Amino acid sequence: MGLCTNFIPARGKINVSQLTEDWETGEYRVFTLDGEAVETKQFMHGGTPLRIKLGVNSMKLGSFIIDRHLPYHFCLNHSMLAEHIKEICLWKDIELIEP
């Protein structure tokens, strides 16, 4: 279990992001996607459930994540950050990964 369990995060705008290294080149890359956290009930014990509406098909997103060898843990931020993250990637010459 992580540090925070058995609570339901707030609803509203949310960003799913991840800073990782490319498994072949070792260069940094950033995955980012904005969405909306929707009402969620505690449907599991020992975890932090959250349902998120994203603007992409879930099957395509899953394939996208697998095809690009992204780890399966992502950072959730309660804000729309994709545009800010894109700008930082541009300044720092970091690969931006978007579905």
N, C-alpha and C positions, 0 to 999 in steps of 0.2 A: 504494500500500500504506500501511497505517496504521503506527503505531509498534510494535505487537506483532503479529507474524505467525508462522506455522508452529509453533504450539503448540496443545495441546488444553486448554481450561479445565477446572477441576474439576467433578465431578458433584455434584449435590445441589440444594437449594432455590435458586431464582433469581427475580429480579424483572426484568421488561422494562418500562422506563419512558422517558418523553421529556417534556421541558419545551419548549414551542414557543409561537408566537404564532398566534392565529387570523388567517387570511389576510384576513378581511373587517374585523374590528373592531380588530385589533392588540393585543387583550387576551391575557394569558398563559393557557395551558391546559396541563394535565398528563395524559398517557396513562400508565396503569399496569396491569400484569397479572402475577400471580404464577404460577410454574410450577416445573418440575423439569428440570434439566439431566441428560441420560442419557448413558451411555457412547457416545463418538464416536471413530471412527478418523479419521486424517488422510486425507481423501478429495479434497483439493485442494492445489495448491501455491500459495504466496503468499497464504495467508489463514489465518483462525482458525476452523475448523469447530466448530459446536456444535449438537447436536440437543436440542430442548427440548420437553417434553410440557406442553401447556397445556390448561386445562379448557374450551376453546372449539374449535369446528370451524375448521380452517385456511382453508377457502373463505370462510366467514362473516367470519373475522378479516381476511382480505385485503380483502374488500368494505368492511368497517368502516373500515379504514385509508384506503382510496382515497376513500370517500364523505366522510370528514372532513378530507381534504387533509392527512394527516399525512406528514411527511418519512419517508424509508425507512431512516434510521439511528436505532437505539435504544440506550439505555444498558442494559447487563446488569450486575446486582448480585447477588453470591452471598449472598442473604438474602431472606427474605419481607418486603418493604417496603410492600406495597400499603396496609395499614392505617395505617401511619405517614404515607405520602404523602397518603392521604385526609384525615387529621387536619390536616396542614399546609395543604392546599387549603381546608379549612373555616375555619381561623384567618385565612388571608390572602385569602379570597374569590377563589380561583382556580378556574376551571372545571375539573372533573375529568371525564376521558374514560375510560370503561370499556366494553369490549365486552359 
